[in-house]
Amino acid sequence: MGAAVESEDLWKTYDGQNWVLKGATLTVNEGEVFALLGRNGAGKTTFIRIACTLLKPSRGTVRVLGRDVIADAGWIRRRIAVVPQEGRPSNLSTPWAHVYYYLIARGMPRSEAARRASEYLEAMELWEVKDVICGNLSGGMRQRVYVAMAMATEADVLFLDEPTIGLDPISKTTMWSQIRRASEEGRTVIVTTHNMEEAETISDRVSIINAGRIVVTGSVEEVMSAVEYDYRVDVEGMADPQELNAYGPVRRIGDRFRVLTTASGARELAEVAVERGWRVNVSKTSLEDAFILLAGGHVEDEAR
C-alpha cells in the first residue's frame, strides 16, 4: 500500500510571526479513510488547503500520490476532489445541474457525467429533489449536494472538510456509508471532523493535531491506548473536585464531574460514591476522552 498524502516537517504562517502548522509530519495510506481531529485553530483546515494545492507551505513538503503540491499542482488537481468547509452550492441551480455540470467541467463525457450524476444523487438520497433549486432545499440537503459533486468524480483522493456539519442523524449515516464505499472501491478519503462518533465509525486511522503539531496518529484503538486511563466515572452530587483528583483527571460537565481513571480507581470511586449518596455512572473511555487529554480541550469547528 502506497502513500496517498505525505507531509514532512510542514510549517505554515499567514503573517510571518504566528505559526499555524509547526513541523507537521503525516502519512495517509492509499485506500483508507483518515480523520484529522483538532481544536479550533489547531491547523487541520490549513493542512487540507495545502494538500489540495490551495495554499503554499511556508516550509516543508507535501506530496499527493507521490507528486509535490507546488511543482505538480495541475497534475494533482485532476486527481483529487474537495469539499471545503465554507463551500455551498448556488441557490439558483439544482442538485442535478451542480453534479452534472461539475463533472462536465472536469472533462468527463456527457453520457458518463449523466450516469454518475444519477448514481450519486440517488446514493445521497437527493434524487427526488434533483430538479429543485438549492435555494429551496434545507441546509442539510445543500450540504449533501456539495458532497455528491465531489463523490461523483470518483477522484483518487477526496478531501472532505467537516462534511457532516448541519446534517441530521439519518443524513450523517448516509454520508458515512458513502465515505466507506469510496474507500472500499480503492479511493482515499481524508476527513476533518469535530464529531468523535463520526471519527470512530468511519475511520481506519485518525490523527490528532494540536497547536499546529501532530500529537498522535493511529487506529482509534491505538490513539486511545496512548492515554493511561481505561475508564471514566461520572459523578453527580456534592463531590469535591480536589478529592476526585486523587483518582485521575477531572473536568466539569454541567452539574456533574467526569473522572478518567483506571479499573481499580473506577471501582474504588464507585464504592465511595455509593457510600456518600452520589449518583455515579461508570463506562469505558471514548475517543473524545482521549482527545481532550491529548489535545487539551474540546473539539470545535475550526475558523480556518
Beta strands, then each sheet from edge to edge (+ up, - down):
strand 1: 3-13
strand 2: 19-29
strand 3: 33-38
strand 4: 59-64
strand 5: 67-68
strand 6: 80-83
strand 7: 157-161
strand 8: 188-193
strand 9: 205-210
strand 10: 213-218
strand 11: 231-236
strand 12: 250-253
strand 13: 256-261
strand 14: 279-284
sheet 1: 2+ 1- 4+ 5-
sheet 2: 6+ 7+ 8+ 3+ 9+ 10-
sheet 3: 12+ 13- 11+ 14-
end
